[in-house]
Amino acid sequence: MGTERIREALTRFFALPEDALLDVPRITLVGDLAVFIQNHRGIRRFTSELLEVATGRGTLVVRGEGMVLGGIGAEEIRLVGRIRGIGLEE
């Protein structure tokens, strides 16, 4: 059994939040006005229309208009502006 499958099994067995053990980002979208990204590995690229964030599962891409970083920390990235789309690229 691979490491990934062991983590998944432990997560289910102990009823833990999946993002805690599986190294996946937690994304909270507030309408089209803001997005909060937890469990990230840093910003790769940022403009007022594009944010690329490294995650354990690939690159999280946020597209929008007039976007500004509301805060960057080890735990969370806060982005505000008009959010038009969110995707995950491997």
C-alpha positions as CSV (number, residue, x, y, z in Angstrom):
1,M,0.0,0.0,0.0
2,G,1.4,3.4,-1.0
3,T,1.9,6.3,1.3
4,E,-1.0,8.2,-0.3
5,R,-3.4,5.3,0.3
6,I,-2.3,5.0,3.9
7,R,-2.9,8.7,4.5
8,E,-6.4,8.4,2.9
9,A,-7.2,5.3,5.0
10,L,-6.1,7.1,8.2
11,T,-8.0,10.2,7.3
12,R,-11.2,8.2,6.9
13,F,-10.6,6.0,10.0
14,F,-10.0,8.9,12.4
15,A,-12.6,11.1,10.6
16,L,-10.0,13.9,10.2
17,P,-10.4,16.8,7.7
18,E,-9.0,15.6,4.4
19,D,-6.8,18.7,3.9
20,A,-5.0,18.1,7.2
21,L,-3.3,14.8,6.1
22,L,-3.7,14.7,2.3
23,D,-1.8,17.9,1.5
24,V,-4.6,19.4,-0.5
25,P,-5.5,23.1,-0.5
26,R,-8.6,24.4,1.3
27,I,-10.2,27.1,-0.7
28,T,-13.0,29.3,0.6
29,L,-14.8,31.5,-2.0
30,V,-16.9,34.4,-0.7
31,G,-19.2,35.2,-3.6
32,D,-17.2,36.7,-6.4
33,L,-15.5,39.1,-4.0
34,A,-12.8,37.2,-2.2
35,V,-11.0,33.9,-1.9
36,F,-9.1,32.4,1.0
37,I,-6.5,29.7,0.3
38,Q,-5.1,27.5,3.1
39,N,-2.5,24.7,3.0
40,H,-0.5,26.3,0.2
41,R,3.2,26.3,-0.7
42,G,3.6,29.8,-1.9
43,I,2.8,32.2,-4.7
44,R,4.3,31.4,-8.1
45,R,2.9,34.4,-10.0
46,F,0.6,37.3,-9.3
47,T,-1.0,40.1,-11.3
48,S,-4.3,42.0,-10.9
49,E,-5.9,39.4,-13.2
50,L,-4.1,36.2,-12.3
51,L,-2.9,34.3,-9.2
52,E,-0.9,31.1,-9.3
53,V,-0.3,29.3,-6.0
54,A,1.8,26.2,-5.5
55,T,0.0,23.4,-3.7
56,G,0.8,19.7,-2.9
57,R,-1.5,18.7,-5.8
58,G,-0.4,21.1,-8.5
59,T,-0.9,24.8,-9.2
60,L,-4.0,26.6,-8.1
61,V,-5.0,29.2,-10.6
62,V,-7.4,32.1,-9.8
63,R,-8.5,34.5,-12.5
64,G,-10.3,37.8,-12.0
65,E,-10.2,41.5,-12.3
66,G,-8.8,44.1,-10.0
67,M,-7.4,41.5,-7.6
68,V,-5.2,42.5,-4.7
69,L,-3.6,40.5,-2.0
70,G,-5.3,41.1,1.3
71,G,-2.7,39.1,3.2
72,I,-0.1,36.4,2.8
73,G,1.0,34.1,5.6
74,A,2.3,30.7,6.1
75,E,-1.3,29.5,6.9
76,E,-3.4,31.5,4.5
77,I,-3.5,33.7,1.4
78,R,-6.3,36.3,1.2
79,L,-7.2,37.6,-2.2
80,V,-9.9,40.3,-2.9
81,G,-11.3,41.6,-6.2
82,R,-13.7,40.3,-8.7
83,I,-13.1,36.5,-8.9
84,R,-14.0,35.0,-12.3
85,G,-12.6,31.5,-12.0
86,I,-10.6,29.0,-10.0
87,G,-8.9,25.8,-11.2
88,L,-6.3,23.3,-10.3
89,E,-3.6,22.4,-12.8
90,E,-1.3,19.4,-12.3
